């Protein structure tokens, strides 16, 4: 009887292990396919070129968008970012330029806006940016495009202000770094 009970336990464990391995395989396959596909699931206008390869995906751990008062109002552009980004491929420092620098290898890129998603109340827009300069050799060296996705906060304050006054507004976002083929 003991060997029968052990056999049942072993069989159940084997079935459970096979289910877990199968699920991990399916998730890994789907994640790999998405990494190479190079398309924003949220807005096709913000997708990097087809066939692009994901280099890194990081999230704002702590960040602000800083606005300067001009003509009695905080202008929506240009804002100056200051953020620490963490996640797969990071950490990175994001700052004025806009610029992104790897804290691991000091590689650096700057970029300009290619496209913006629709304005969502209470959030800075999602963006597709094109890299226009590289410095150093490292993880950011092959990057050609950057997506800013899943944004919240970071919107310029409303109401009157004194010219030259600055306001730093917390924000969150996901940044995805891509290398075009």
Secondary structure, DSSP 8 states (H G I E B T S, - for coil): -HHHHHHHHHHHHHHHHHHHHHHHHHHHHHHHHHHHH---SS-GGG---TT-EEEEEEEEEEEEEEEEEETTEE-SSS-EEEEEEEEET--EEEETTTEEEETTT--EEEEEEEEE---BTTB---EEEEEEEEESSSTTTT--EEEEEEEEE-----S---TT-EEEEEEEEEEEEEE--
